[in-house]
Amino acid sequence: VMRKMHADNTTLVKERDDAVRQHDLLRATRAQEEEGKVADIVSLQRELKEKNAKLVLLHTRFQAAEGQILGFKETNSSILTEMKHLNQQLVDERKKCLELERDLQVARFSEDKSQDYALLMEDLRNEKHTIEEENARLVQQMMQQRNNIEL
């Protein structure tokens, strides 16, 4: 009976030792799992912090880009307004240029006509002078014939 009790006690001690080892192993495994979880949480928190920093940086860049776009829109609007104004000035200047070209053509035509009239007047003066000379010659010839008749 003693042996049996001793054997049972030894078996119980072994089973208890096995149970303690399994319990220690389970505790160690849980501790490692907990440490892994804690490490994962720390890693995730670090990653979250980095991503938040990147998000803040991107948000800042986005706001700066929006400000630039707004500035570009304002500049573009003022350029378009100035372009419309300059296009209207160009249209007006082209109209003036066409009017001046027409005036120049009229002036050239008038100058040509004036030159034609000046040449015509010169021709008429020469013709008048020739007629006056012919008239004077005829008058003188007539006077001579009269004088010859009277003599």
C-alpha positions, 0 to 999 in steps of 0.5 A, a space after each residue: 500500500 505504501 508503495 502504491 501510495 508512493 507510486 501514486 504520490 510520485 505520479 501526482 508529483 510528476 503530473 503536478 510538475 507537468 501541470 506547473 511546467 505547462 502552466 509556466 509555458 502557457 504563462 510564458 506564451 501568453 506573456 510573449 503574446 502580450 509582449 507581441 501585442 504591446 509591441 504591435 500596439 507601440 508599432 501601430 501607435 508609432 505608425 499612426 503618429 507618422 501618418 498623422 504627421 504626413 497628413 498634417 504636412 499634406 494638409 499644409 501643402 494642400 492649403 498652400 496649393 489652394 492659395 496658389 490656385 486662388 492667386 492664379 485664378 485672380 491673376 488669370 482673371 485680371 489678365 483676361 480683363 486686360 486682354 479684353 481691354 487690349 483687344 478692344 484697343 487693337 480693334 479701335 486702332 485697326 479701325 483708325 488705321 483703316 480710316 487713315 488709309 482711306 484718308 490717305 487714298 483720298 488724299 493721294 487721289 486728290 493730289 493726283 487730281 490736283 497735279 492733273 489740274 495743275 498740268 491742265 492749268 499750265 497747258 491752258 496758260 501756255 495755250 492762252 499765252 500762245 493765243 495772246 501772242 497770235 492775237 497780238 501778231 494778228 492785231 499787229 498784222 491788221 494794223 500794218 495792213 490798215 496802215 498799208 491801205 491808208 498809205 
